[in-house]
Amino acid sequence: MDNVQRISQVYIQAPWRKQLQYAGLFLLILILIAMVAFFYINVTARAAAIGREIQLMQYEIEGLERRIVDLETEMAELTSFTEIVDRASDLGFYPVSQDEVVYLVVPGYQSRQPIKLGSSHAQPLPEASKLSPDYTESLFEWLRERVFNPAAPLVEIEQ
C-alpha cells in the first residue's frame, strides 16, 4: 500500500502548478478575446472610413452635377437670340435688306440635288418561290392523312 501511495504522490501535481495552469488558461482566453475584439474594431474602422469616402464622393458628384447645370444655363443664356443679336450689333453687324443682298453666279456649280428615297417607277415584286408540296402541308392535313386514314398510302392499285 505504501508503494501505491508513493506512485499516486508522484502523479499528483503541486498546488502552485495547478494555479499556474489556470492562470495560463485565463490568459489564453483573454488573448483570444482581445484578438477577436481587435479584428472586429479593425473591420468596423475600415468600413466606417470607406463609408465616409463614399459620402465625400457623393457630395463631390452632386457638386459637379450642379456645376454642369450652371454651365448649361450660362451657355443657354449666351446663345439665346436676344444675346446673340446684342453681341452682333456691338460688333457692327446689322440685318440686311433685300436691296443689299448680292447674288453671284458661279459657272459650273451644281446646286444640291434632292435626295431620291425610292425609284420613280414601280418595279414588279419578285414572284414567290414555289415550295414543294411536302413543305406546304399543314399539321391538320398531315394528321388527317396519317391518323384518320392510315391505310390509304399502303393500298396501291396494280395495273
C-alpha positions as CSV (number, residue, x, y, z in Angstrom):
1,M,0.0,0.0,0.0
2,D,2.9,2.2,0.7
3,N,4.0,1.6,-2.9
4,V,0.6,2.7,-4.2
5,Q,0.7,5.9,-2.1
6,R,4.2,6.7,-3.4
7,I,3.1,6.3,-7.1
8,S,0.0,8.5,-6.5
9,Q,2.1,11.2,-4.9
10,V,4.4,11.2,-7.9
11,Y,1.4,11.9,-10.3
12,I,-0.3,14.4,-8.0
13,Q,0.6,17.9,-9.1
14,A,1.7,20.6,-6.7
15,P,-0.9,23.3,-5.9
16,W,1.3,26.1,-7.4
17,R,1.5,24.1,-10.7
18,K,-2.4,23.9,-10.9
19,Q,-2.6,27.6,-10.2
20,L,-0.1,28.3,-13.0
21,Q,-2.2,26.2,-15.4
22,Y,-5.4,28.1,-14.5
23,A,-3.6,31.4,-14.9
24,G,-2.2,30.3,-18.3
25,L,-5.7,29.2,-19.5
26,F,-7.2,32.5,-18.3
27,L,-4.5,34.5,-20.2
28,L,-5.1,32.4,-23.3
29,I,-8.8,33.1,-23.3
30,L,-8.1,36.8,-22.6
31,I,-5.7,36.9,-25.6
32,L,-8.3,35.2,-27.8
33,I,-11.0,37.7,-26.8
34,A,-8.5,40.6,-27.4
35,M,-7.7,39.3,-30.9
36,V,-11.4,39.0,-31.8
37,A,-12.1,42.5,-30.5
38,F,-9.1,43.8,-32.4
39,F,-10.3,42.3,-35.7
40,Y,-13.8,43.5,-35.1
41,I,-12.7,47.0,-34.4
42,N,-10.3,47.0,-37.4
43,V,-13.1,45.9,-39.8
44,T,-15.5,48.4,-38.3
45,A,-13.0,51.2,-38.6
46,R,-12.2,50.3,-42.2
47,A,-15.9,50.1,-43.1
48,A,-16.5,53.5,-41.4
49,A,-13.6,55.1,-43.4
50,I,-14.8,53.6,-46.7
51,G,-18.4,54.8,-45.9
52,R,-17.1,58.3,-45.2
53,E,-15.1,58.3,-48.5
54,I,-18.3,57.2,-50.3
55,Q,-20.2,60.1,-48.7
56,L,-17.5,62.6,-49.8
57,M,-17.5,61.2,-53.4
58,Q,-21.3,61.6,-53.5
59,Y,-21.1,65.2,-52.3
60,E,-18.4,65.8,-55.0
61,I,-20.7,64.2,-57.6
62,E,-23.6,66.4,-56.6
63,G,-21.4,69.5,-56.7
64,L,-20.2,68.6,-60.2
65,E,-23.7,68.0,-61.4
66,R,-24.7,71.4,-60.0
67,R,-21.7,72.9,-61.8
68,I,-22.8,71.2,-65.1
69,V,-26.3,72.5,-64.8
70,D,-25.0,76.0,-64.0
71,L,-22.7,75.9,-67.1
72,E,-25.6,74.7,-69.3
73,T,-27.8,77.5,-68.0
74,E,-25.0,80.0,-68.7
75,M,-24.5,78.6,-72.2
76,A,-28.2,78.8,-72.9
77,E,-28.2,82.5,-71.8
78,L,-25.2,83.2,-74.0
79,T,-26.6,81.5,-77.1
80,S,-30.1,83.0,-76.7
81,F,-31.5,85.0,-79.7
82,T,-31.5,88.3,-77.8
83,E,-28.0,87.9,-76.5
84,I,-26.6,87.0,-80.0
85,V,-28.4,90.0,-81.6
86,D,-27.0,92.3,-79.0
87,R,-23.4,90.9,-79.5
88,A,-23.8,91.1,-83.2
89,S,-24.9,94.8,-83.1
90,D,-21.9,95.5,-80.7
91,L,-19.6,94.0,-83.4
92,G,-21.1,96.2,-86.1
93,F,-23.4,93.6,-87.8
94,Y,-26.9,94.7,-88.8
95,P,-29.9,93.0,-90.5
96,V,-29.7,93.3,-94.3
97,S,-32.5,94.4,-96.6
98,Q,-33.4,92.7,-99.9
99,D,-31.7,95.5,-101.8
100,E,-28.4,94.9,-100.1
101,V,-28.1,91.2,-101.0
102,V,-25.8,90.4,-103.9
103,Y,-26.1,87.0,-105.6
104,L,-23.2,85.6,-107.5
105,V,-23.5,83.2,-110.4
106,V,-20.6,80.7,-110.4
107,P,-20.2,78.8,-113.7
108,G,-20.1,75.0,-113.3
109,Y,-21.6,75.0,-109.8
110,Q,-24.3,72.4,-109.4
111,S,-26.7,73.1,-106.5
112,R,-27.8,70.3,-104.2
113,Q,-29.9,67.7,-105.8
114,P,-33.0,66.4,-104.0
115,I,-32.5,63.0,-102.4
116,K,-34.4,60.2,-104.0
117,L,-35.5,57.7,-101.4
118,G,-37.1,55.4,-103.9
119,S,-37.2,54.8,-107.6
120,S,-39.7,56.8,-109.7
121,H,-41.2,53.8,-111.4
122,A,-42.6,50.8,-109.5
123,Q,-40.8,47.6,-110.1
124,P,-42.7,44.4,-110.0
125,L,-42.4,42.3,-106.9
126,P,-40.4,39.1,-107.4
127,E,-42.5,36.0,-107.6
128,A,-42.7,33.9,-104.5
129,S,-40.6,30.8,-104.8
130,K,-42.6,27.6,-105.3
131,L,-42.2,25.2,-102.5
132,S,-42.5,21.5,-102.7
133,P,-45.9,20.2,-101.6
134,D,-44.1,18.3,-98.8
135,Y,-43.3,21.7,-97.2
136,T,-46.7,23.3,-97.6
137,E,-48.7,20.6,-95.9
138,S,-50.3,21.7,-92.7
139,L,-50.4,19.8,-89.4
140,F,-54.1,19.1,-89.7
141,E,-53.7,17.7,-93.3
142,W,-50.8,15.5,-92.1
143,L,-52.9,14.2,-89.1
144,R,-55.9,13.6,-91.4
145,E,-53.8,11.7,-93.8
146,R,-51.7,9.7,-91.3
147,V,-54.1,9.2,-88.4
148,F,-57.6,9.2,-89.7
149,N,-56.9,7.4,-92.9
150,P,-53.7,5.4,-92.2
151,A,-54.2,2.6,-94.7
152,A,-54.6,4.8,-97.8
153,P,-50.9,5.1,-98.5
154,L,-50.5,1.3,-98.2
155,V,-53.1,0.4,-100.8
156,E,-51.7,0.7,-104.3
157,I,-53.7,0.0,-107.4
158,E,-51.9,-2.5,-109.5
159,Q,-52.3,-2.3,-113.2
